[in-house]
Amino acid sequence: MEFAHERLENLIDHFAKTPAHTGSLFIPDLHTFENLFIQETTNIKTFLNRKSLPIENERNFELLVHQYQSLIAFWLDKLLRAKKNFKYPEEVVQLITAELEQLLIFMHDRYEKFFNLDGKVPEISLMQIRENLKGRVQKLRRHILKECGNEALTALALSPLHDLLNSESQKQITCRYLFYTRRIEKALLNFSNAKYTGSSWEDKPLIELLVLMNYNHSDVALFIINKMIGNIEMLETIEDKRDRLRFFLKEFNQSKERTDIAYVPSSASLKEQIIEWISQEMIYLDKATQVSKNKGNQPVANEEKLQLSVPVEVVTLISRAAKDNNIITNRHNTDVFKNLSKYISTKQAETLSVNSMIKKSYAAEKRSKDAAIDVLHGLIKKIHEY
């Protein structure tokens, strides 16, 4: 007796094999095929529902869900290969693709706890998703620009969708990434529809949305941090700067965020990153005030500083890595960069900017990473020689 997934695979095989293989098989007309296909996908849903009520062994049920995910991905890939090599009705491709994708979405929505979000999205699904997404992204971009008038922030907000559209990218598109892009697209669409006023205004509403959607990309954190730095640097006194930081801290503490989603699941949320930076800045200002009261604020003479031959970007990267690896045990990155800027200089700059070092630590270029790795290799080689 065949199971539903076996009957479903037989239906797909009618159109995924060569004419020589299908010549002896009964090939139903499109209407009959559609009814049969929908019936078998419905049978699979019924089978999974029956297995889930109740779930006696969670690990076994998880493996079952993963098995069906793999089967669906296999069928879609098979369909893509068949489409490239043989000619048969386009309606069949569209029907099978749509029904299998709906089955995948059903499994995710119903059994999200057991769903393998790190599974790769089949190529034929990506092709169709990209084709449908192109026009929507351009339209969405125009609406968002009318909202905030900020090209850089708009580009950041749409970056996940552009990454999805970029078929040349080496980035593997997983189910987790795909579902995140759909959520952020829907959120941006609702934002533009609900907020549209026909005139540009400040960035705050869109930033609040990115925090809500936990778009925790380092470029987004850097954009928000730079915006706060620019605002703070216009103030003259430490007390004014401290008051402004307190205001920012209150704003972000009160910001809503979805804890169930993330652009980068392994990283701290965007809200946590911003609050951590604000907290570090406040601690530094408190310490700076105390040091100024006790010792004054005399700069270290250049001849007393450590003279380094590597660029600031390399120093920043190595220092951050040392901090993250607990070689430097100061609690906050800001403290590390404050001390470095005070006691070292490079060939390019005798006096290092703390804000510049902080920015570079959040957005390292590949060229700087490669240079830092070369420096570390040189140190290892030298140690071996001792």
Order of alpha helices (4+ residues) and beta strands (2+ residues): alpha-alpha-alpha-alpha-alpha-alpha-alpha-alpha-alpha-alpha-alpha-alpha-beta-alpha-alpha-beta-alpha-alpha
